[in-house]
Amino acid sequence: MMKTKDSPRLWMYAGSQKLYGPGPLKEVHRNAAAIAAALNDAPVITLPVEFKGVLTTPEEIRNSLAEASSSAACAGVIFWMHTFSPAKMWIRGLLELTKPVLHFHTQFNRDIPWDSIDMDFMNLNQTAHGGREFGFMATRMALQRTVVTGHWQSVKTLDRIGTWSRAVAAWADQQGARIARFGDNMRFVAVTEGNKVEAELQLGYSVNGYGLGELVARIDAVEDAAIDTLVQEYQDLYEVASELRKGGARHQALRYAARQELGLRAFLEEGEFVAFADTFENLTGIEQLPGLAVQRLMADGYGFGAEGDWKTAALVRAMKVMARGLPGGTSFMEDYTYHFEPGRERVMGAHMLEICPSIAAGKPRLEIHPLGIGGKSDPVRMVFDTPPGPAVNASMVDLGNRMRLIVNPVEAVAPDEPLPNLPVARTIWVPEPDLEIGATAWILAGGAHHTGFSQAVTTEMLEDYAEIAGVELVVIDRETRIRQFREQLRWNELYWRLNRRF
């Protein structure tokens, strides 16, 4: 079960002004409260929505938005301009605001009442130009926000707000989050490096290193009775190779994998970590590279990055929070090898061990095989394929002057044949628009070989997350053409150098 902070809320405000008088303002309040209640009741909106009132003066606006910024109970703010709210009133308040913003451009009535509309109705229902007034000020102030236009009872509109709410939940989860790093990154590797100070400034989470001795102490302290219970859980949940079962020649390796999981889980829970990274080049005091332990911890919602890749660990955690409650899983992933058959080009994704079983098709199988790298005992791991269907691959890279989030929608497909000699979890996918353009664009954008892979998260969720975080977003999809893509990257470089925040 994924552990997150106590669920914060989305605070909703309606904008108006004193000019309309007490009668119309009561109507504004009733309508706005009704819309907030409908948003709160919509299952697709994953955070509670609380109506906080109608704002009509600069003082009300500033005080309310200062409260939203300082309150841990507020994850994000929804603004609706029911009537015309002169936007100079909003300047000081918006300067105070630090929470994600959704500008909801809707109106209470869906249709124009053709036979009864009069000037009283027109004066009260002024979203059409009240929203534009607010929009000008938000643009003038370079306010990062998401704009959703549509009727508040429309399924499409509610779905769009629901998508934003998932990005907000991931952002809220990252603020003050702790990520553990066991050992450094893989030696001489560039893309897993990054500026941890910059990441905390920009993204809100803290990354710190911990000695293997601290983890080993937790692993060694695990009691045999706890191992017995966990081994039985393994046998209940998974297909287990006979050599790993009780009485089998490699049963002790399974028991050690259980010891590893319990020790690592205890360390992460004691430190209130949400994600972690390790590396096969630093395993002093550990008998086998954590494979099964990492897979199961990811299934419980932890983010993970191999070879010390803390940026991917944080991204996988964010994607798991976005995906909570949706069908389909989310995992750490790596582009491993290509299939270049003409007209059927595709990618095989895998890793040495650490792929999350949330993306498994059917029941995973526990197996043990030599790793051939790291110089430790043979590790236990889950082996499985993934189901076909749409997915996304995402990579967060540090370009020195900024973070860049690269997103590529893909289509997971079944392997052409069984893979009896490949003892790792794996998936096959076709990137958009195809392997040639998708891989070329990914390389031009500086995308990493490590990714967050999800059959639940959408490009739109990651787009909202990037907007909230203020990081560059690069999407490689069906519309991508290399010539235009190169130019987009060049223009992005200029924009982000001029728009540096810190």
Summary of the structure (lengths in Angstrom):
residues: 502
radius of gyration: 25.3
end to end distance: 36.7
largest distance: 85.4
contacts: 1734
relative contact order: 0.10
helix: 41%
strand: 22%
